[in-house]
Amino acid sequence: MLKLHFAPNSRAGRIVWLLEELGLEYEINKMAFHPKDLKSDAHRDRHPLGRVPVLEDGDLVLWESGAIVEYILERFENGGLKPPVDDSRWPKYQQWFHYCEGMVMPPVNTIVVQTILLPPDRRDETALKQAQKLLTRALAPVDEALAGKEYLIGDFSAADVMLGHACFMSNRVGCVTDEMTNLKGYVERIAARPHFQTAITMQ
Amino acid sequence: MLKLHFAPNSRAGRIVWLLEELGLEYEINKMAFHPKDLKSDAHRDRHPLGRVPVLEDGDLVLWESGAIVEYILERFENGGLKPPVDDSRWPKYQQWFHYCEGMVMPPVNTIVVQTILLPPDRRDETALKQAQKLLTRALAPVDEALAGKEYLIGDFSAADVMLGHACFMSNRVGCVTDEMTNLKGYVERIAARPHFQTAITMQ
């Protein structure tokens, strides 16, 4: 059976969300988002940097949420969450899937580091402000693309599992502005999905 | 015909490299890595943030190097650069493909911003040092994975087009240390590929 190594408030939530949307069975190793678990010898044997998510399937140990999403969709169950290659929606599915880590998550990470993870005396106001500006800019094209659409390519897809999760995090750190009306509605639709709620409230 | 919007010293080099490796014909719009081109109205019509690469194919305008690589491999020519889904190398192909933007490029970007793009009086030594530390850490698992291998999954693949390019950039900014002997050799092998040289020297 698939085994997911998980910590709350991390990209591991994407994988719980996907597995729940697809109705797949899985085991879960719930760790604290804390060095005592993530930097433990046991977890460093799975991922030398102590990151989550990690997916185990028999002898395979797989990192990177994007790769794990692909693995689950292609090897286990697609559930209509990834258009076929010849589908007209497939190129933009790919674009938004990659936009998540390429454009949105780097400033989200910096903001989390500069507002939560670092002790106050080591925080850097300039780095924080710069990341907030970058993130707001990176979200504008997503807001625009969502005009007249429920989800990124119309119907809900695994691109939403990646980028929708990143937009939810962006909203949580205060960077989805009131002017981004399409994006605000999108984050609300994501947050209202029962399987997303399961994932985001899991400890 | 495929049309690539390009600027030197950017992720657009990945796409030139891939197109050359595959022997595909393409048009290219060579821009300067400068706001006069990248932030021009013409380019902002293609990508609202003025980023490269952008690929045009008829009416389709596609962003994100990872998505463009997928598009070329799946819709045009695979060239043996992506293992099939049931191949035992496919999961780690996916992992390293996504590791590029997930783990390696965020600190590379910060280092480039803090050493080249920002004027000296606006640079932040703390942010630079932190990014250098992060990048060195992120490269260690790549060095380890390359033990006894020429390329990330053995044979050259599109995972090398993504992560190999990022490792070349990491070496250029001084973060591939002498102790990372596998990674040093890998960067040399990448740099010696004729089609990589075409891409990296293109202005």
Contacts between the chains, C-beta under 8 A, distances in Angstrom:
chain1	res1	chain2	res2	distance
A	48	B	140	6.5
A	48	B	141	4.9
A	48	B	144	7.0
A	49	B	103	7.7
A	49	B	137	6.3
A	49	B	138	7.1
A	49	B	140	7.9
A	49	B	141	6.6
A	60	B	91	5.8
A	62	B	91	5.4
A	62	B	92	7.8
A	62	B	94	7.7
A	62	B	95	5.8
A	63	B	95	5.5
A	63	B	99	7.1
A	64	B	94	7.4
A	64	B	95	5.2
A	64	B	98	4.0
A	64	B	99	5.6
A	64	B	102	5.3
A	64	B	103	7.9
A	65	B	98	7.7
A	65	B	102	7.6
A	66	B	94	7.6
A	66	B	97	8.0
A	66	B	98	3.9
A	66	B	102	6.8
A	67	B	91	7.1
A	67	B	94	3.8
A	67	B	95	4.4
A	67	B	97	7.0
A	67	B	98	4.5
A	67	B	99	7.9
A	70	B	94	5.0
A	71	B	91	5.6
A	71	B	94	6.3
A	74	B	85	4.7
A	75	B	85	6.7
A	85	B	74	4.7
A	85	B	75	6.7
A	91	B	60	5.7
A	91	B	62	5.4
A	91	B	67	7.1
A	91	B	71	5.6
A	92	B	62	7.8
A	94	B	62	7.7
A	94	B	64	7.5
A	94	B	66	7.6
A	94	B	67	3.8
A	94	B	70	5.0
A	94	B	71	6.4
A	95	B	62	5.8
A	95	B	63	5.5
A	95	B	64	5.2
A	95	B	67	4.4
A	97	B	66	8.0
A	97	B	67	7.0
A	98	B	64	4.0
A	98	B	65	7.6
A	98	B	66	3.8
A	98	B	67	4.5
A	98	B	101	7.0
A	99	B	63	7.1
A	99	B	64	5.6
A	99	B	67	7.9
A	101	B	98	7.0
A	101	B	101	4.6
A	101	B	102	4.9
A	102	B	64	5.3
A	102	B	65	7.6
A	102	B	66	6.8
A	102	B	101	4.9
A	102	B	105	7.8
A	103	B	49	7.7
A	103	B	64	7.9
A	105	B	102	7.8
A	105	B	106	7.9
A	106	B	105	7.9
A	106	B	106	4.2
A	106	B	109	6.8
A	109	B	106	6.8
A	124	B	124	6.9
A	124	B	126	6.0
A	124	B	127	6.5
A	126	B	124	6.0
A	126	B	127	8.0
A	127	B	124	6.5
A	127	B	126	8.0
A	127	B	127	5.3
A	137	B	49	6.3
A	138	B	49	7.1
A	140	B	48	6.6
A	140	B	49	7.9
A	141	B	47	8.0
A	141	B	48	4.9
A	141	B	49	6.6
A	144	B	48	7.0
